[in-house]
Amino acid sequence: MIVVKNVSKRIGDKTIVENLTFEVKQGEIFGFIGPSGSGKTSTIRLLTGVYEPTEGEVRVMGVEPTHPSRRVQERFGYMPQLFVLYPNLTVRENLTFVAGLYGMNPLTRGRRVNELLKFVELWDARDRVAVNVSGGMQRRIELAASLLHNPPLLFADEPTAGIDPVLRGKFWEEFRRLRDQGRTIFVTTQYVGESEYCDRVGVIRKGRIVALDTPLELRRQALGGDVVDFTSNDLTAAALMSLMNLDVVREVRPVSRTEARVYVKEAAQAMPMLLDALSANNCTVNRIEEFRPSFDEVFIELMKRDAAQNGETGEEEYDGPTD
């Protein structure tokens, strides 16, 4: 659905994004995360034809987005970061107007508008003027507008910003439902933990992609593999040393007198070997399980690693949800 090859964008003497290369497959949720100002919105503008790349090639559904036909334009939806509809129209009038832009049949237009008003929980506010609804409600109007024509490709720029957690979960349920129907969603998010809901994730920092993979593989990249936690009342230094001698173990970190954390290549393969080694050293294991750090921790580690590779401190990177 989307092919980006060696794309850079400069505005004046400032490089907004640099040497981006990635593909988005049909029927997947592709998440793009990064600190504020890292280039997430600029990338969406390149993909939707708002920006033309300074270098490189962008293809969306087989065509350059800066020269799309009307037929191609009608096949994707775009939810921008800021409210761009008409503040002096009611919620329902805004959606009806957008439906008309897409040439939707007047006989089915009203039904579709009503369906989406209920989905985004704006039915009771349907006759309120858009300027008088909250910022969170305006985000919901934008999402409904982007879904009106059932597009096979949806660009959503921070769709859950300002949305309460319950409705945020409902949005992601809808994205997964659309994915299961074969639709493609390219989404940026300020909530790093939402990366878990994506099929693949691109991590961007200072206009460059620093990591691109599934959430599981990004964890492994950040940590150098999997992590296994175990507890034993019989834990000894000799037992811990025996673990370090295993080929599948990279590092062993004692947590307390009875707990330890082991960094391994792959948890499922390593756990039987860990148990055998501990048993041979007279350690009875009370608990052993794979430790799964939050994606916030993974994200911070990836940011720090890229900063270190580029001789930077990385201290500015992340202390909460990014935008």
C-alpha positions in Angstrom: 0.0 0.0 0.0 2.8 2.4 0.9 6.4 2.4 -0.4 9.0 5.0 0.8 12.5 4.9 -0.6 15.4 7.1 0.6 13.0 10.0 1.3 14.3 13.3 2.7 12.4 16.6 3.1 14.1 19.9 3.6 12.3 23.3 4.2 14.8 26.1 3.8 18.0 25.0 5.5 16.2 22.6 7.9 16.0 18.9 7.3 12.6 17.7 8.5 13.0 14.0 7.7 16.1 12.2 6.4 16.6 9.1 4.3 13.3 7.4 5.3 12.9 3.9 3.9 10.0 1.6 4.8 7.0 -0.2 3.4 3.4 -0.7 4.7 1.6 -3.8 3.7 -2.1 -4.1 2.9 -4.1 -5.2 5.9 -1.8 -4.1 8.7 -1.7 -1.5 11.4 1.6 0.4 11.1 2.4 2.6 14.0 4.8 5.5 13.9 6.2 6.8 17.3 8.7 9.3 18.3 9.3 12.3 20.5 7.6 15.6 19.8 9.1 17.2 16.7 10.7 14.0 15.4 9.0 14.1 12.0 5.8 12.0 12.5 3.4 14.5 11.1 5.8 15.6 8.4 5.9 11.9 7.3 2.1 11.7 7.0 2.2 15.0 5.0 4.6 13.3 2.6 2.4 10.3 2.3 -0.8 12.3 1.7 0.8 14.6 -0.9 0.8 17.8 1.3 4.6 17.8 1.1 6.7 16.8 -1.9 9.9 15.0 -1.1 13.2 16.8 -1.6 14.8 13.5 -2.4 13.6 9.9 -2.8 10.4 8.3 -3.9 7.0 7.9 -2.2 4.3 5.6 -3.6 0.8 5.3 -2.1 -1.4 2.7 -3.7 1.0 2.7 -6.6 1.0 6.4 -7.4 2.9 9.5 -6.2 0.6 11.2 -3.6 1.5 14.6 -4.9 -0.1 13.8 -8.3 -3.1 11.6 -7.4 -6.2 11.1 -9.4 -9.6 11.8 -7.8 -10.2 8.0 -7.7 -7.0 7.5 -5.6 -7.8 10.4 -3.3 -11.2 8.9 -2.6 -9.6 5.6 -1.5 -7.9 6.9 1.6 -9.0 8.7 4.7 -7.0 11.3 6.6 -7.5 12.3 10.2 -5.2 15.3 10.8 -3.7 16.3 14.2 -5.6 19.5 14.4 -9.3 20.2 13.9 -9.8 21.4 10.3 -13.6 21.2 9.8 -16.0 24.0 10.0 -16.4 25.4 13.6 -19.7 27.1 12.8 -21.4 24.0 11.6 -23.0 21.5 13.9 -21.4 18.1 14.4 -23.9 16.4 12.1 -23.6 19.1 9.4 -19.8 18.7 9.4 -20.0 15.0 8.7 -22.8 15.5 6.1 -20.6 18.1 4.3 -17.6 15.7 4.2 -19.8 12.9 3.0 -20.9 15.1 0.1 -17.3 15.9 -0.7 -16.7 12.1 -1.2 -19.8 12.0 -3.5 -21.7 9.6 -1.2 -25.2 8.7 -2.3 -27.7 11.1 -0.6 -29.9 8.1 0.1 -27.2 6.3 2.2 -25.4 9.4 3.4 -27.7 10.1 6.4 -27.5 6.5 7.6 -23.7 6.4 7.5 -23.5 9.7 9.3 -25.8 8.4 12.0 -23.8 5.2 12.4 -20.5 7.1 12.9 -22.1 9.6 15.3 -23.1 6.7 17.5 -19.8 5.0 17.1 -17.8 8.0 18.3 -20.4 8.7 21.0 -21.4 12.0 19.7 -25.1 11.2 19.0 -26.3 13.4 21.9 -24.1 16.2 20.7 -25.0 15.9 17.0 -26.8 19.3 16.9 -24.2 21.3 18.8 -22.0 23.7 16.9 -18.5 22.3 16.5 -16.8 25.3 18.1 -18.7 24.6 21.3 -17.6 21.0 21.8 -14.5 19.9 23.7 -11.2 19.2 22.1 -11.7 15.5 22.7 -15.1 15.7 20.9 -13.5 17.5 18.0 -11.0 14.6 17.7 -14.0 12.2 17.5 -15.6 14.3 14.7 -12.3 14.1 12.7 -12.1 10.4 13.1 -15.8 9.9 12.0 -15.1 12.1 9.0 -12.1 10.1 8.0 -14.1 6.8 8.1 -17.3 8.0 6.3 -16.4 6.5 2.9 -15.0 3.2 4.2 -11.5 3.9 2.8 -9.1 0.9 2.3 -6.3 3.1 3.6 -6.5 5.4 6.7 -3.9 7.9 7.9 -4.6 8.8 11.5 -2.3 11.5 13.1 -2.5 11.0 16.8 -6.1 9.9 16.7 -6.4 9.2 20.5 -4.9 12.5 21.7 -7.2 14.0 24.3 -9.5 11.0 24.3 -10.5 9.3 27.6 -9.0 5.8 28.1 -12.3 4.0 27.6 -13.0 5.6 24.2 -9.3 5.2 23.3 -9.7 1.5 23.7 -12.8 1.6 21.5 -10.9 3.4 18.8 -8.3 0.7 18.7 -10.9 -2.0 18.6 -12.3 -0.3 15.5 -8.8 -0.1 13.9 -8.3 -3.8 14.5 -11.7 -4.5 13.0 -10.8 -2.5 9.9 -7.5 -4.3 9.7 -9.3 -7.7 9.9 -11.4 -6.5 6.9 -8.2 -6.0 4.9 -7.9 -2.3 5.4 -4.6 -0.6 6.1 -4.0 1.9 9.0 -1.0 4.2 9.3 -1.2 5.8 12.7 1.0 8.1 14.8 0.5 8.2 18.5 1.6 10.2 21.6 0.9 7.2 23.8 3.9 4.9 23.4 2.1 2.0 25.0 -0.3 1.9 22.1 2.5 0.5 20.0 1.4 -2.9 21.4 -1.7 -2.7 19.3 0.2 -2.3 16.0 1.4 -5.1 13.7 4.6 -3.2 13.0 6.1 -0.1 14.5 8.6 2.5 13.2 10.5 4.5 15.8 11.6 7.9 14.5 14.0 10.3 16.2 15.2 13.6 14.8 13.7 12.8 11.4 15.4 9.4 11.1 14.0 5.9 11.6 16.0 4.2 14.3 14.1 1.0 14.5 11.4 -0.8 12.5 9.9 -4.2 13.4 7.1 -5.9 15.2 6.6 -4.9 18.9 8.0 -8.2 20.0 11.2 -7.8 17.9 11.6 -4.2 19.0 11.7 -5.4 22.6 14.4 -7.9 21.7 16.4 -5.2 19.8 16.2 -2.8 22.8 17.1 -5.5 25.4 19.4 -7.6 23.2 17.0 -10.6 23.4 14.4 -11.8 25.9 14.4 -11.5 29.7 13.6 -14.2 32.2 12.9 -13.6 35.9 13.0 -16.4 38.6 13.0 -16.8 42.3 14.6 -19.5 44.5 15.2 -19.7 48.2 18.3 -21.7 47.5 20.0 -19.1 45.2 23.8 -19.1 45.4 26.7 -17.4 43.6 27.7 -20.8 42.2 24.2 -21.3 40.7 24.3 -17.8 39.1 27.7 -18.5 37.7 26.5 -21.8 36.1 23.8 -19.8 34.3 26.5 -17.5 32.8 28.2 -20.6 31.3 25.1 -21.4 29.1 25.4 -20.4 25.5 21.8 -19.0 25.4 22.6 -16.6 28.3 24.0 -13.1 27.7 23.8 -11.7 31.2 22.6 -12.5 34.7 21.6 -9.8 37.2 20.8 -10.6 40.8 17.8 -8.6 42.0 17.7 -9.8 45.6 19.0 -12.7 47.7 16.2 -14.9 46.2 15.6 -13.3 42.8 17.5 -12.9 39.6 16.9 -11.6 36.1 18.5 -13.4 33.1 19.0 -11.9 29.7 18.7 -14.7 27.0 18.5 -15.0 23.3 15.0 -16.5 23.3 12.9 -17.1 26.5 11.0 -20.3 25.4 14.3 -22.0 24.4 16.2 -20.8 27.4 13.9 -21.6 30.3 14.3 -25.4 30.3 18.1 -25.0 30.2 17.9 -22.5 33.1 15.9 -24.9 35.2 18.3 -27.8 34.5 21.3 -25.7 35.5 19.7 -24.4 38.7 18.6 -27.9 39.6 22.1 -29.2 39.1 23.2 -26.6 41.6 20.6 -27.7 44.2 18.3 -24.6 43.6 14.6 -25.2 43.8 12.9 -22.7 41.6 9.7 -21.2 43.1 8.8 -19.1 40.0 10.1 -18.6 36.5 8.6 -16.4 33.8 9.4 -14.2 30.9 9.6 -10.5 31.9 8.0 -8.2 29.4 9.0 -4.6 29.9 6.5 -1.9 29.0 6.9 -0.3 25.6 7.7 2.9 27.3 10.9 1.3 28.6 11.6 -0.2 25.2 11.1 3.2 23.6 13.4 5.0 26.1 16.1 2.4 25.5 15.9 2.7 21.7 16.1 6.5 22.0 19.2 6.3 24.4 20.9 3.8 22.1 20.5 6.0 19.0 21.6 9.1 20.9 24.7 7.2 22.1 25.5 6.1 18.5 25.4 9.7 17.4 27.4 11.1 20.3 24.4 12.8 22.0 23.2 12.8 25.6 19.6 11.9 24.7 18.5 13.6 27.9 15.8 15.5 26.1 14.1 12.4 24.7 11.2 11.2 26.8 9.5 11.9 30.1 5.9 11.1 29.3 3.5 10.7 26.3 5.0 12.1 23.2 3.2 14.1 20.5 
